[in-house]
């Protein structure tokens, strides 16, 4: 049995096969299959579908642990060198009762990024 090295996505490496990323929110983890050309909106659509469309992609924000800003919907996986096979992204949902056009910070859940407990 042979194992290939994890593919690190970059703007110059577009030939990688499907990979998966883990999208975490509170105690939930969603395993999402992606390509380097997959957009953040497509990731949010897969999470929404996994939740039986309990929430819409417009009500989900996606974060890389190293950033404090949500990733834009039109960004691709390959736009962010930090996103590799088995990467963890974090999700925040819009709070109940807020309009989906309200993008104020108080309308969103706090992003919960937990330490793995392992030394880096």
C-alpha positions as CSV (number, residue, x, y, z in Angstrom):
1,X,0.0,0.0,0.0
2,X,1.4,3.4,-0.9
3,X,0.6,6.7,0.7
4,X,1.0,10.0,-1.1
5,X,2.1,13.1,0.8
6,X,-0.6,15.5,1.7
7,X,-1.1,18.0,-1.1
8,X,-0.5,21.6,-0.2
9,X,-2.8,23.8,-2.2
10,X,-1.2,26.8,-3.8
11,X,-1.7,29.0,-6.8
12,X,0.8,27.0,-8.8
13,X,-0.5,23.5,-7.8
14,X,-3.9,23.0,-9.4
15,X,-3.6,19.3,-10.2
16,X,-4.3,17.9,-6.7
17,X,-7.2,15.5,-6.4
18,X,-10.1,15.9,-4.1
19,X,-9.1,16.5,-0.5
20,X,-11.1,17.1,2.5
21,X,-11.2,19.9,5.1
22,X,-12.8,19.9,8.5
23,X,-15.2,22.7,9.3
24,X,-15.8,23.1,13.0
25,X,-18.5,24.9,14.9
26,X,-18.9,24.3,18.7
27,X,-19.0,20.5,19.1
28,X,-19.8,19.8,15.4
29,X,-17.3,18.9,12.7
30,X,-18.2,18.7,9.0
31,X,-16.0,16.9,6.6
32,X,-16.1,18.7,3.3
33,X,-14.6,17.4,0.0
34,X,-12.9,20.2,-1.9
35,X,-10.8,20.9,-4.9
36,X,-8.2,23.7,-5.2
37,X,-10.8,25.5,-7.4
38,X,-13.6,25.1,-4.8
39,X,-14.9,28.4,-3.5
40,X,-15.8,29.3,0.1
41,X,-19.4,29.6,-1.0
42,X,-19.3,26.0,-2.2
43,X,-17.9,24.9,1.2
44,X,-20.8,26.8,2.9
45,X,-23.3,25.2,0.6
46,X,-22.0,21.7,1.6
47,X,-22.3,22.6,5.3
48,X,-25.8,23.9,4.7
49,X,-26.8,20.7,2.9
50,X,-25.3,18.6,5.7
51,X,-27.6,20.4,8.1
52,X,-30.6,19.7,5.9
53,X,-30.6,23.3,5.0
54,X,-31.3,24.3,8.6
55,X,-29.3,27.4,7.8
56,X,-28.4,29.0,4.4
57,X,-24.8,29.7,3.2
58,X,-25.6,33.5,3.6
59,X,-25.9,32.8,7.3
60,X,-22.5,31.1,7.7
61,X,-19.0,32.6,8.0
62,X,-15.8,30.6,7.4
63,X,-12.5,31.4,9.1
64,X,-8.9,30.2,8.9
65,X,-7.6,29.9,12.5
66,X,-4.8,32.4,11.8
67,X,-7.2,35.1,10.7
68,X,-9.9,37.2,12.4
69,X,-11.7,38.1,9.2
70,X,-14.2,35.8,7.5
71,X,-13.1,34.4,4.1
72,X,-15.0,35.9,1.1
73,X,-17.5,33.7,-0.7
74,X,-15.7,34.1,-4.0
75,X,-12.3,33.1,-2.6
76,X,-11.0,29.6,-3.6
77,X,-9.2,27.0,-1.6
78,X,-6.1,27.6,-3.6
79,X,-6.2,31.4,-2.8
80,X,-5.2,30.4,0.8
81,X,-1.9,28.6,1.1
82,X,-2.8,27.6,4.7
83,X,-5.6,25.4,3.6
84,X,-4.2,21.9,2.9
85,X,-5.6,18.4,3.0
86,X,-7.1,17.8,6.5
87,X,-7.0,21.5,7.4
88,X,-9.4,22.8,10.0
89,X,-11.6,25.8,9.2
90,X,-14.0,27.4,11.7
91,X,-17.6,28.3,11.2
92,X,-19.8,31.0,12.8
93,X,-23.5,31.2,12.2
94,X,-25.7,34.2,12.2
95,X,-27.6,34.5,15.5
96,X,-31.3,33.7,15.5
97,X,-33.5,36.8,15.0
98,X,-31.1,38.8,12.9
99,X,-31.9,39.6,9.2
100,X,-29.6,37.9,6.7
101,X,-28.6,41.3,5.3
102,X,-27.4,42.4,8.8
103,X,-23.6,42.0,8.7
104,X,-22.9,43.8,12.0
105,X,-20.6,41.9,14.3
106,X,-23.2,41.4,17.0
107,X,-25.4,39.5,14.5
108,X,-22.8,36.7,14.4
109,X,-21.8,33.9,16.9
110,X,-18.4,34.3,18.4
111,X,-15.8,32.1,16.6
112,X,-14.6,29.4,18.9
113,X,-11.1,28.3,18.0
114,X,-9.8,25.7,20.4
115,X,-6.2,24.7,20.9
116,X,-5.5,21.1,20.0
117,X,-3.4,20.7,23.1
118,X,-0.4,19.6,21.1
119,X,2.8,21.7,20.8
120,X,3.2,23.4,17.5
